[in-house]
């Protein structure tokens, strides 16, 4: 039937492509263990951590390995971290981090995670690293891995450029989901069409915020919930070196410093969980 004269034809609504993203937790999801392990040696050599801190850090790491990283322990670790870093020069720490990533990175990156990065890039998805570790660690690592976007913990910095013992943002638990929703709103990302990957029950809010959650090397509570909800589960077991080189074992004292740094410097972002027993297929749409 013809339109009456004088009435303009209304065009159909324009269909815009859906913007999708893939949000990756860091520890035990992209890397086999905390990347801040490499910070131990430069921090120890640079005089930022003492032998006493090394011993405390090693003890804290042992407690986390034996008893897990519950909310109470993570909170105590957060307080310890803030007290430890108070007064550190932020630029000095960031310089050490970049030097560490470029020169001493160990074969920590999961090959399976790199493959997923490629799948999502080919599909045109935005890539994010989302971590409770500090922005000064996560951002250089993201650049090294070719990931464009980062959501991470942001420490408070005073007028002199030193850590002031506070946090501007703690990227943990529910706050990860809050930050992801804010990113989605600002950048037009359709979360229902997006993906999230994590190993930890503390990241359940982040996984629930997207339409395609995937559990990776999950702890027992997350594995149970994942099975109940029919989520995909992947077992990442192939850490690879980002570049080929011969690594000589460090002296015993430096190994101790590295272990201490995990507990004392990056303990807020370090988790130790059991790996998933069964390998399941990759999520649909990213093969």
N, C-alpha and C positions, 0 to 999 in steps of 0.2 A: 504494500500500500504506500502511495507517494506521500511525502511529507507536505503539510499545508504550506502554501506560499508564505514567505516572510519568516519561517521558522528554520533556524540554522540547524544543520545536522550535527549532533554531538558525537565526536569521535570516541571510540572505545578507550577505556583507561589504558595508559601506557604501561606495559609490562617491563619492569626493571629487573635485571639479574639479581639473584639473591647473593648477598655477601656472606661468605662462610669463613670460619676460623677454626684452628686446631690449637688447643691450650694444653701444654705439656708441663706437668710437674717435673722437677729436676732430679733430685736424689732418688736412686733406684728405679727411675723411669727413663731418663735420658742418659744418666751416668751410673756406673756400677756402684760407686760410693761418692761421698761428698767431694766435689771438685776442690773445695777449700782445703783438702788434705795437703795439696801442694803449697799452701801458704805457710806451713809450719817452718820449713827451712829458711825462707827469706825473712819471716818475722823474727825468728830466733836469732839469725845472723845480724839483723838490723837493730837488735836490742829492744824490740817492742814486747817480747815475752821473755820472762825469766825462767831459770830452772825450777823455781817453786811453782810457777804457773804450769809448766810442762807436767809436773807431777800431779797437780790438781786436775789438769785436763785429761791425762791418761786414766786417772781414777774415775772421772765423770764418764769417759767413753766406756769403761768397763761396766759401770752401772747400767748404762743405756743398753749395752749388748745383752746383759744378763736379765734385765727386768723390763726392757721396752721403754718407749718414749710416751708415757701417758701425759695427760694435760698438766698434772701437777709438776711432773719432772720437767716438761717443756717450759713451764712458767718459771721455775727456779733457774733453769738454764738461761732463759732470756734475761733475767735479772743479773746473773753472773756475767753474761756477755756484755751487758751495758756497763757494768762496773769495770770490767776488764779493759774495755776500749775507751773509756772516758779520758779525754785529753789527747788521744792520738790525732795526728795530723791527717786529715782526710785525703789530701792530694798524695801524701807519702804512701798511704795504704793503697790507693788506687794504682799508683805507679808500680808498686810491688806486685799487685795482682796481675796487671798486664804483662809484666816481665815474666811472671810465673807461668801464665797461660801460654805465652809465646815460646818459652824456653824449656820448661820442665813438665809440661802436661804429660801425664801417664796414659796408658791405653785404657781409659775409663769409659769412653763413649760407646754405648750399645749400637752395634751394627743395625739391629732391628729398628731403633729409633731413627737412625739416619735414613733408612729405607722409607720409613713413614714420612719423614720430612720431605723426601723426594715425591712421594705419592701426593701429599697435600699441595706441594708447590705446583705440580703438574695439573692438579685440579683447580688451581687458582685460589686456594685458601690462604688466609693470613696465618702466619705462625707466631705463637707466643710461648715464651718460657715464663712459668708462674712458680715462684719459689719463696719460701720463708727466709732463704739466705739473703744477705745484703745486696743492694743494687750494685755496689762497687765490685762484687764478685760475679753476679749474674749477667750484667750488661756486657762486660768484655767477653764472657763465655758465649753469649748469644751472638756477638759479632763474629767470633771465631767459628761458630757453627753455621753462620749464614741465616740466623733467625732475626727477623726485623723488629719484633716487639717484645717487651719485657714488663712483667709485673712482679715486683720484689719488695722486700722490706727496705724502708728508707730511714736511716739513722738521723737524729737531730744533729745539726752542725752549728756551732756558735759563730760569732762575728769574726773570730780569728781563724776560722776554717778547721776547727777541731771538734771531734765528737764530744757532745755535751752530756752523754749518759741518758738521753731520751730517744724515743722513736717517733718520727713523724707519721709512719705507717708500718704496722706489723702485718705482713702478708701471711696470715695463718688462719686455718679454719674457715669460719663463715666469712671473714674479711676477704679471702680469695674470691669467693663468689660475688661479693659486693663489688670488688674491683673489676671483675670480668663483666658484670652487668653495666658498670659505668663505661667501660671500653666499648661495649656493644652499642650503648646508647649514643656515644660520641662519634662512633665510626660507622654506624649503620649496619652492624653485624647481626645476622639472624641467628640467635643462639639455638633455636630449635633445630636448625640445619647444621649446627656446628658440633665439634668433637672436643672431648677432654680426656686426658690420660693421666692416671696416678696410681701409686702403690699403697696409699695410706688412707685409713678410715678417717683421719682428720680432714681429708680433702673431699669427703662425701658431699658437702655443699657445692663445691666446684663441679663435681661430676653430675649432680642433680640439676645444675644450671643450664646444661646443654641437652640437646636431643639425642646425642650419640656418645654416651659415656663408655670408656674402656678402662678396665682395671689391668694394671701391669705389675707383675711380681707382687701380688697383693699380700697384705698382712691378713691374719685369720678373720677378723671382723669384716673387712672389706670383701674378702673372697666369699664369705657367707652371704652378705647382702647382694653381691654381684650375681651369685647363683640364683638367689631368690627372685631377683628382678630380671633375669635373663640377659644380663649385660655380657658383652664380649670380654674374654679374659685372655691376655697374652703373657707368655713367659719369655722375657728377654734374657738371653744367656751368652751373647757373643760380644763382649767388649772388644773394641778395636782401637789401634793407634791412629790418630789423625794424620800423622806423618811418620815415615819410617826412619828410625835411628837406633843406634846401639845404646842401651841404657846400662850403666854400671851401677851395682847396688851401692847406696849411700852408706857412709860410716854409721856405726851403731848409734852414736850420739845424735846424728841428724835424723835417723829413723825415729828415735824417741821424741825429738822435737816435733816431727810431723804428726805422730800419734797424739801428742799433747795438743797440738793446734786444732785437731778435729774436735776434741772435747771442749777446749776452752775458747777457741776463736769462732768456730762455726757450729757449735753444738746445737744452737737453736734451729739450724737447718738440717741437722744430721739425723737420720732415722735408720734403724736396723730391723728389717722385717724378713719373714720367711718368703721364699719365692713360690709362685703358683706351680702346682704339681702338673697341671694339664695344660697343654698348648691348644688354644682355640683359634679359629680363623680370624684374619684381620676383619675389621668392620666393613660392611658393604659400602661401596662408593669410593674406597681409597685403595682398591687393589690395582 
